[in-house]
Amino acid sequence: MDIVFFSAKKYDQESFAHINRQYGFALRFFETHLCADTAPIAAGADAVCIFVNDQLDDACLTALATNGIRLVLLRCAGFNQVDTAAAQRLGIIVARVPAYAPEGVAEHAVGLILALNRKLCKAHSRVREANFSLDGLQGFNLHGCTVGVMGTGKIGSAFCRIMLGFGCEVYAYDPVPNDALKALGVIYVTRDKLFTVARIISLHCPLSADTQHLINHEALNLMPPGVMLINTSRGALIDTPAVIQHLKTGHLGYLGLDVYEEEAHLFFNDESEHILQDDVFARLLTFPNVLITGHQAFLTQEALHNIGETTLENAKQEHSGLNCGNRV
């Protein structure tokens, strides 16, 4: 079986090459994103393997189908980048990795919270300059803090359990409440109620028509002054210009991001020698109470292993005429 990888980085190649020893597939890796223009690269292959910033719209999927591709393997959980209706119409199977290391993403969200709250980046820079002043480094206790969790799937559930361990009062919103979390003390409320009561809000929901720009002016106005907002899910959950306005007024006290709506042309690449062209992202970088990482929350040893193993097992089963169970 011949699989062409798009948006492939060094860690992808190393991880998949190691796991592929037990499968024996022919793997070809390309750093370029997959779109309609790059789809011909996959001509002659059996499948393509993509990541979060590849765009499989109708035109791209049509180009893939024209080149004989009948299987799209997602090495991620979300599938908002795929026009699933077009894929179905074209007879292309789409399979994903529903859970690879939910604890790792949840732990990264907590890392953003701790770094923002205790101003660890500023403190680290000061100490390296032999400045041991504590002025401006005051934080607040997480113990007893009210935390709101938007989405309690596998990652959101892991995040809830961690915050309960800190002694936080955890509120959650999800269309399908988790009884196991309820038993642990998580309180499910409406979306608007969560916005009004939480001092920290962490987003762990998929991107869909219902959740796009979930965090907008209206939602932000419901939140208490000084609220901390964390997003390790999908960038388009947040209306970034609205967030910037609330950062400027001081109403939004902290912002921690591992994702960004227009990240496709920024993240996963070394842009240090280029002039930053995204004015919105550049404005975010000017705020001292904003901490951004480049979509690395998933990047743990365990996640890479699970992604590789599940993806290649999906390929094996689909190539054998079986339903792998992870179809979108």
C-alpha positions as CSV (number, residue, x, y, z in Angstrom):
1,M,0.0,0.0,0.0
2,D,1.3,3.4,-1.0
3,I,0.5,6.4,1.3
4,V,1.5,10.0,0.6
5,F,1.9,12.2,3.6
6,F,1.3,16.0,3.4
7,S,2.3,18.6,6.0
8,A,4.9,16.1,7.2
9,K,7.6,17.2,9.7
10,K,10.7,15.4,10.8
11,Y,8.9,13.9,13.9
12,D,6.2,12.5,11.6
13,Q,8.7,10.8,9.4
14,E,10.6,9.3,12.3
15,S,7.5,8.1,14.1
16,F,5.7,6.6,11.1
17,A,8.9,5.0,9.7
18,H,9.4,3.3,13.1
19,I,5.8,2.0,13.4
20,N,5.7,1.0,9.7
21,R,8.2,-1.7,10.3
22,Q,5.3,-3.9,11.3
23,Y,3.2,-2.9,8.3
24,G,5.6,-2.7,5.4
25,F,3.7,0.1,3.5
26,A,5.4,2.4,1.0
27,L,5.4,5.9,2.7
28,R,6.2,9.1,0.9
29,F,6.5,12.4,2.9
30,F,6.0,15.9,1.7
31,E,6.1,19.1,3.8
32,T,3.7,20.9,1.5
33,H,0.1,21.3,2.5
34,L,-2.6,19.4,0.7
35,C,-4.9,21.5,-1.5
36,A,-6.4,21.3,-5.0
37,D,-3.1,22.5,-6.5
38,T,-0.9,20.0,-4.7
39,A,-3.2,17.0,-4.9
40,P,-1.5,15.7,-8.1
41,I,1.5,14.8,-6.0
42,A,-0.5,11.9,-4.7
43,A,-1.1,10.4,-8.2
44,G,-0.7,6.7,-8.2
45,A,-0.9,6.3,-4.4
46,D,-3.6,4.4,-2.5
47,A,-4.1,6.9,0.2
48,V,-3.2,10.3,1.5
49,C,-2.4,11.2,5.1
50,I,-3.1,14.7,6.3
51,F,-3.0,17.0,9.3
52,V,-5.0,19.9,10.8
53,N,-4.1,22.7,8.3
54,D,-4.5,20.7,5.1
55,Q,-7.7,21.8,3.2
56,L,-9.7,19.1,1.6
57,D,-12.5,21.1,0.1
58,D,-14.6,19.9,-2.9
59,A,-12.0,20.9,-5.4
60,C,-9.2,19.2,-3.6
61,L,-11.2,16.0,-3.0
62,T,-12.2,16.0,-6.7
63,A,-8.6,16.3,-7.7
64,L,-7.7,13.4,-5.4
65,A,-10.5,11.2,-6.8
66,T,-9.3,12.0,-10.3
67,N,-5.9,10.7,-9.3
68,G,-7.3,7.5,-8.0
69,I,-7.3,8.3,-4.2
70,R,-10.1,6.5,-2.3
71,L,-8.8,6.8,1.2
72,V,-7.9,9.9,3.3
73,L,-6.2,9.2,6.6
74,L,-6.3,12.0,9.2
75,R,-3.5,11.9,11.8
76,C,-5.7,14.0,14.1
77,A,-9.1,13.8,15.8
78,G,-10.8,16.8,14.3
79,F,-12.1,16.7,10.7
80,N,-13.4,20.2,10.1
81,Q,-10.8,20.6,7.3
82,V,-12.6,18.0,5.2
83,D,-15.7,18.5,3.2
84,T,-17.2,15.2,4.3
85,A,-20.3,15.6,2.0
86,A,-18.0,15.9,-1.0
87,A,-15.9,12.9,0.1
88,Q,-19.0,10.8,0.5
89,R,-20.2,11.9,-3.0
90,L,-16.9,11.0,-4.5
91,G,-16.6,7.6,-2.8
92,I,-13.6,8.7,-0.7
93,I,-13.3,7.1,2.8
94,V,-12.1,9.4,5.6
95,A,-10.7,7.9,8.7
96,R,-9.3,9.7,11.8
97,V,-7.5,9.1,15.1
98,P,-10.3,9.8,17.6
99,A,-8.0,9.8,20.7
100,Y,-4.2,9.8,20.7
101,A,-3.1,11.4,24.0
102,P,-5.9,13.4,25.5
103,E,-4.0,13.8,28.8
104,G,-1.1,15.5,27.0
105,V,-3.3,18.2,25.4
106,A,-5.1,18.8,28.8
107,E,-1.8,19.0,30.5
108,H,-0.6,21.7,28.0
109,A,-3.7,23.7,28.7
110,V,-2.9,23.6,32.4
111,G,0.7,24.6,31.6
112,L,-0.6,27.7,29.8
113,I,-2.8,28.5,32.9
114,L,0.2,28.2,35.3
115,A,2.5,30.1,33.1
116,L,0.1,33.0,32.6
117,N,-1.1,33.1,36.2
118,R,2.4,33.0,37.8
119,K,4.0,35.0,35.0
120,L,6.7,32.3,34.5
121,C,8.0,33.7,31.2
122,K,8.6,37.1,32.7
123,A,10.1,35.7,35.8
124,H,12.4,33.4,33.8
125,S,13.6,36.4,31.7
126,R,14.3,38.5,34.8
127,V,16.3,35.9,36.6
128,R,18.5,35.4,33.5
129,E,19.3,39.1,33.7
130,A,20.0,38.8,37.4
131,N,16.9,40.8,38.2
132,F,15.3,39.1,41.2
133,S,12.6,41.7,41.8
134,L,9.1,40.2,42.5
135,D,7.2,43.4,41.4
136,G,4.5,42.6,38.9
137,L,4.7,38.8,39.4
138,Q,1.7,38.3,41.6
139,G,-0.7,35.5,40.7
140,F,-3.7,33.8,42.3
141,N,-4.4,30.4,43.9
142,L,-5.9,27.8,41.6
143,H,-7.2,26.1,44.7
144,G,-10.8,27.2,45.2
145,C,-10.9,28.9,41.8
146,T,-13.9,28.5,39.5
147,V,-13.0,26.9,36.2
148,G,-15.3,26.6,33.2
149,V,-14.7,23.8,30.6
150,M,-16.3,24.0,27.2
151,G,-16.6,20.5,25.9
152,T,-16.1,17.3,28.0
153,G,-14.9,14.8,25.4
154,K,-11.8,12.9,26.1
155,I,-9.5,16.0,26.3
156,G,-12.1,18.1,28.2
157,S,-12.6,15.2,30.7
158,A,-8.9,14.9,31.3
159,F,-8.7,18.6,31.9
160,C,-11.6,18.5,34.3
161,R,-9.9,15.7,36.3
162,I,-6.7,17.7,36.6
163,M,-8.4,20.9,37.7
164,L,-10.4,19.0,40.3
165,G,-7.1,17.7,41.6
166,F,-6.0,21.4,42.1
167,G,-9.0,21.9,44.3
168,C,-10.9,24.0,41.7
169,E,-14.7,24.2,41.4
170,V,-15.3,22.9,37.9
171,Y,-18.3,23.9,35.8
172,A,-18.8,22.4,32.3
173,Y,-20.9,22.8,29.2
174,D,-21.5,20.0,26.8
175,P,-24.6,18.9,24.8
176,V,-24.0,15.4,26.2
177,P,-23.0,15.6,29.9
178,N,-20.6,13.0,31.2
179,D,-22.1,11.1,34.2
180,A,-18.6,10.0,35.4
181,L,-17.5,13.6,35.6
182,K,-20.7,14.5,37.5
183,A,-19.9,11.8,40.0
184,L,-16.5,13.5,40.5
185,G,-18.1,16.8,41.2
186,V,-18.2,18.6,37.9
187,I,-21.3,20.8,37.6
188,Y,-22.9,21.0,34.2
189,V,-24.5,24.4,33.4
190,T,-25.7,26.3,30.3
191,R,-23.2,27.9,28.0
192,D,-24.1,31.5,29.2
193,K,-24.0,30.4,32.9
194,L,-20.5,29.0,32.4
195,F,-19.4,32.3,30.9
196,T,-20.7,34.3,33.8
197,V,-19.3,32.2,36.7
198,A,-15.8,31.0,35.6
199,R,-12.6,32.8,36.4
200,I,-10.8,30.5,34.0
201,I,-12.4,29.2,30.8
202,S,-10.8,26.4,28.7
203,L,-12.0,25.4,25.3
204,H,-12.1,21.7,24.4
205,C,-14.8,21.4,21.8
206,P,-14.7,20.6,18.1
207,L,-15.0,23.2,15.4
208,S,-18.4,23.2,13.7
209,A,-20.9,25.7,12.4
210,D,-22.4,25.9,15.9
211,T,-19.0,26.5,17.6
212,Q,-17.3,28.8,15.1
213,H,-16.5,32.1,16.9
214,L,-18.1,30.7,20.0
215,I,-16.0,33.3,21.9
216,N,-17.2,36.6,20.4
217,H,-18.1,40.0,21.8
218,E,-21.4,38.8,23.2
219,A,-19.7,35.9,25.1
220,L,-16.9,38.0,26.3
221,N,-19.3,40.6,27.7
222,L,-20.8,37.9,29.9
223,M,-17.5,37.0,31.4
224,P,-16.3,38.6,34.7
225,P,-13.5,41.2,34.5
226,G,-10.0,39.7,34.5
227,V,-11.2,36.3,33.2
228,M,-8.5,33.9,31.8
229,L,-9.3,32.3,28.4
230,I,-7.4,29.2,27.2
231,N,-7.8,27.5,23.8
232,T,-6.0,24.3,22.8
233,S,-8.7,23.1,20.5
234,R,-9.3,24.9,17.2
235,G,-8.4,28.5,16.4
236,A,-11.7,29.5,14.8
237,L,-13.6,28.9,18.1
238,I,-12.4,32.4,18.9
239,D,-13.2,35.7,17.2
240,T,-9.7,37.1,17.5
241,P,-10.5,40.8,16.8
242,A,-13.1,40.6,19.5
243,V,-10.6,39.1,21.9
244,I,-8.1,41.9,21.1
245,Q,-10.7,44.5,21.9
246,H,-11.3,43.0,25.3
247,L,-7.6,42.7,25.9
248,K,-7.2,46.4,25.2
249,T,-9.9,47.4,27.7
250,G,-8.5,45.0,30.3
251,H,-11.7,43.0,30.6
252,L,-9.9,39.9,29.4
253,G,-7.2,39.4,31.9
254,Y,-5.2,36.5,30.4
255,L,-5.2,34.7,27.0
256,G,-3.4,31.4,26.4
257,L,-3.5,30.0,22.9
258,D,-2.0,26.9,21.2
259,V,-4.2,27.4,18.1
260,Y,-5.0,30.4,15.9
261,E,-7.7,30.8,13.3
262,E,-5.3,31.8,10.5
263,E,-2.4,29.5,11.7
264,A,-2.1,27.6,8.4
265,H,0.5,29.9,7.0
266,L,2.4,30.4,10.3
267,F,2.4,27.4,12.5
268,F,4.7,24.3,12.0
269,N,7.1,26.5,10.0
270,D,10.3,28.5,10.8
271,E,9.3,32.1,9.9
272,S,12.0,33.7,12.0
273,E,13.7,35.2,8.9
274,H,10.5,36.6,7.4
275,I,8.5,39.7,8.1
276,L,5.3,38.8,9.9
277,Q,2.4,39.6,7.5
278,D,-0.5,38.8,9.8
279,D,-1.4,42.0,11.5
280,V,-3.9,40.4,13.8
281,F,-1.4,37.9,15.1
282,A,1.2,40.6,15.4
283,R,-1.1,42.6,17.6
284,L,-1.7,39.6,19.9
285,L,2.1,39.3,20.4
286,T,2.2,42.8,21.9
287,F,0.2,42.0,25.0
288,P,2.1,41.0,28.1
289,N,-0.8,38.9,29.3
290,V,-1.0,36.7,26.2
291,L,0.9,33.4,25.8
292,I,1.0,31.6,22.5
293,T,2.4,28.3,21.5
294,G,2.5,27.0,18.0
295,H,0.0,24.1,18.1
296,Q,2.2,21.9,20.1
297,A,-0.2,20.7,22.8
298,F,-0.5,17.3,21.0
299,L,3.2,16.8,20.7
300,T,4.2,14.1,23.2
301,Q,6.0,10.8,22.7
302,E,2.8,8.9,23.6
303,A,0.7,10.9,21.1
304,L,3.1,10.4,18.2
305,H,3.1,6.7,18.8
306,N,-0.7,6.4,19.1
307,I,-1.2,8.6,16.0
308,G,1.1,6.5,14.0
309,E,-0.2,3.2,15.2
310,T,-3.9,4.1,14.8
311,T,-3.4,5.7,11.4
312,L,-1.5,2.7,9.9
313,E,-4.0,0.3,11.4
314,N,-6.8,2.3,9.8
315,A,-5.0,2.0,6.5
316,K,-4.5,-1.7,6.9
317,Q,-8.1,-2.5,7.6
318,E,-9.5,-0.2,4.9
319,H,-7.1,-1.6,2.4
320,S,-8.3,-5.1,3.4
321,G,-11.9,-4.2,2.7
322,L,-12.8,-3.8,6.3
323,N,-14.4,-0.8,8.1
324,C,-11.7,0.3,10.5
325,G,-14.2,1.7,12.9
326,N,-12.7,5.2,12.8
327,R,-14.4,6.5,9.7
328,V,-15.7,10.1,9.8
